[in-house]
């Protein structure tokens, strides 16, 4: 593969997004937040009042999506749908749960996979999600499966939501995390599992810098092998 790809898969709250941004920033690579695409689609499906079980109509919406990923003055990602800032809205627990509901559709996954592959750009791409290493980029030079305990993931998610001004209880976040895990791990199509050649990193007791540096070390070792 001419343009290198690092994939970072894992369950909700494992820190994929933060670690992806850190690694991409260090390498000066591009980012693919695949989870955001599913959440944006879920938001559009809800907005158009499409039945959650209607796979065909859900797929049709994908071609109509007007998505724009930008960065604000501080470098944080800002996501627009139809020129409306939906960054906070798509991070709400309800949107995440709905994203998991439509992620089980094969037609939707196939259509979004084509969109995701278009994110490969020089000098490289760091892609985070749940099936980046197993389905979307099986040829990736390095595949990471990032995990953490459900208790730790719920604490991180709770803190993140509070910082965004979203009112939620820790118990509700934990319940949602466990429900998401069940949905993602048990679906028939592209379930959440580590790629056979993935390196698993448990971030429960590790800092962002620890994890990011380890991934950079692994990548450099692969390139120098």
C-alpha positions in Angstrom: 0.0 0.0 0.0 1.5 3.3 -1.1 -0.1 5.4 1.7 0.4 3.9 5.1 -2.6 3.4 7.4 -2.8 2.8 11.2 -6.1 1.5 12.5 -7.3 2.0 16.0 -10.4 -0.1 16.9 -12.0 -0.6 20.2 -15.2 -0.3 22.3 -16.9 3.0 23.2 -14.9 5.0 25.7 -11.6 3.3 25.2 -10.0 6.5 24.1 -9.8 5.8 20.4 -10.6 9.4 19.3 -8.1 11.1 21.6 -5.3 8.6 20.8 -6.0 8.9 17.1 -5.6 12.6 17.2 -2.4 12.4 19.2 -0.8 9.8 16.9 -1.9 11.7 13.8 -0.6 15.0 15.1 2.8 13.4 15.9 3.1 11.9 12.5 1.4 14.8 10.7 -1.1 12.4 9.1 -4.8 12.6 8.3 -7.6 11.3 10.5 -10.7 9.2 9.9 -13.3 9.3 12.7 -15.5 6.5 11.3 -17.7 6.6 14.4 -18.6 10.2 13.6 -19.9 9.1 10.1 -22.2 6.5 11.7 -23.4 9.0 14.2 -24.0 11.7 11.6 -26.0 9.2 9.6 -28.0 8.2 12.7 -28.8 11.9 13.2 -29.9 12.3 9.6 -32.1 9.1 9.9 -33.8 10.5 13.0 -34.2 13.9 11.4 -35.9 12.5 8.3 -38.0 10.2 10.5 -36.9 7.0 8.6 -37.8 3.8 10.4 -34.8 2.3 12.2 -35.5 -1.0 10.6 -35.5 0.4 7.0 -32.1 -0.6 5.6 -32.8 0.6 2.1 -34.0 4.1 3.0 -31.2 4.4 5.5 -28.6 3.6 2.8 -30.2 6.2 0.4 -29.6 9.0 2.9 -25.8 8.4 2.7 -25.6 9.9 -0.8 -27.5 12.9 0.4 -25.2 13.7 3.4 -23.5 17.1 3.3 -20.6 16.5 5.8 -17.8 18.9 6.5 -14.9 18.1 9.0 -13.1 21.2 10.1 -10.8 22.3 13.0 -11.4 25.4 15.2 -8.7 27.8 16.4 -7.6 25.4 19.2 -7.2 22.5 16.8 -10.3 20.6 18.0 -12.5 18.9 15.4 -15.7 20.6 14.4 -18.3 18.6 12.4 -21.0 20.1 10.2 -24.1 18.5 8.7 -25.8 20.6 6.1 -23.7 23.5 7.4 -24.9 23.1 10.9 -22.5 22.4 13.7 -23.5 19.0 15.1 -20.2 18.2 17.0 -21.9 18.1 20.4 -25.2 16.6 19.2 -23.6 13.5 17.7 -21.6 12.8 20.9 -24.7 12.4 23.0 -25.4 8.8 24.2 -28.7 8.6 22.3 -27.0 9.3 19.0 -24.3 6.7 19.8 -26.9 4.1 20.6 -28.8 4.8 17.3 -25.5 4.6 15.4 -25.0 1.1 16.7 -28.6 0.2 15.5 -27.9 1.1 11.9 -24.3 -0.2 12.0 -25.8 -3.7 11.7 -27.0 -3.1 8.2 -24.8 -4.6 5.5 -26.0 -2.2 2.8 -25.2 0.8 5.1 -21.7 -0.6 6.0 -20.9 -1.3 2.3 -21.8 2.3 1.3 -20.0 3.9 4.2 -16.9 1.7 3.5 -16.5 3.3 0.1 -16.7 6.7 1.7 -14.2 5.8 4.3 -11.6 4.5 1.8 -11.6 8.0 0.2 -10.0 9.3 3.4 -6.6 7.7 2.5 -4.4 10.6 1.6 -0.6 11.1 1.7 1.4 11.1 3.9 -0.7 8.7 5.9 -4.0 8.0 7.7 -4.9 7.1 11.3 -8.4 5.6 11.3 -10.4 4.9 14.4 -13.6 2.8 14.7 -14.8 -0.7 15.3 -13.9 -2.5 12.1 -11.1 -0.4 10.6 -8.6 -3.2 10.9 -10.9 -6.1 10.3 -13.0 -4.9 7.3 -12.2 -1.4 6.0 -8.4 -1.4 6.0 -7.3 -5.0 6.3 -4.0 -4.0 4.6 -3.1 -1.5 7.3 0.6 -1.4 8.3 -0.4 -1.4 12.0 -3.6 -2.4 13.7 -4.3 -1.5 17.3 -7.2 -2.8 19.4 -7.6 -0.3 22.2 -9.6 -1.4 25.2 -10.2 -0.6 28.9 -12.5 -1.8 31.6 -16.2 -0.8 31.4 -15.9 1.1 34.7 -12.9 3.1 33.4 -14.5 3.8 30.1 -17.8 5.0 31.7 -15.8 7.4 33.9 -14.0 8.9 30.9 -17.2 9.2 28.9 -19.0 10.8 31.9 -16.2 13.4 32.3 -16.1 14.1 28.5 -19.9 14.7 28.4 -19.8 16.9 31.5 -17.1 19.0 30.0 -19.3 19.4 26.9 -22.1 20.7 29.1 -24.2 17.5 28.6 -26.1 16.6 31.8 -26.0 12.8 32.4 -25.4 10.4 35.3 -22.5 8.0 35.7 -24.8 5.1 36.1 -26.6 5.9 32.8 -23.3 6.2 31.0 -22.2 2.8 32.3 -25.5 1.2 31.3 -25.2 2.8 27.8 -21.5 1.6 27.5 -22.5 -2.0 28.4 -25.5 -1.9 25.9 -23.2 -0.6 23.2 -20.7 -3.3 23.9 -23.4 -5.9 23.5 -24.7 -4.5 20.3 -21.3 -4.1 18.7 -19.9 -7.4 19.8 -23.0 -9.5 18.9 -24.0 -8.1 15.5 -23.7 -10.6 12.6 -21.9 -8.1 10.3 -18.4 -6.8 11.2 -18.7 -7.4 14.9 -16.3 -5.6 17.3 -13.4 -8.0 17.5 -9.6 -7.5 17.3 -8.1 -8.2 13.9 -6.0 -11.4 13.9 -2.8 -9.4 13.5 -3.8 -6.5 15.8 -1.8 -5.4 18.9 -4.1 -5.1 21.9 -3.5 -2.3 24.3 -5.4 -2.0 27.6 -5.5 1.7 28.4 -7.2 1.3 31.8 -4.1 2.4 33.7 -2.2 4.2 31.0 -2.0 7.9 30.1 -2.8 9.3 26.7 0.9 9.9 26.2 1.8 6.4 27.2 -0.6 4.8 24.7 0.3 7.3 21.9 4.0 6.8 22.3 3.6 3.0 22.3 1.7 3.2 19.0 4.3 5.4 17.5 7.1 3.0 18.7 5.2 0.0 17.1 4.8 1.9 13.8 8.4 2.8 13.6 9.4 -0.8 14.5 7.2 -2.1 11.6 8.8 0.4 9.2 12.3 -0.5 10.2 11.8 -4.3 10.3 
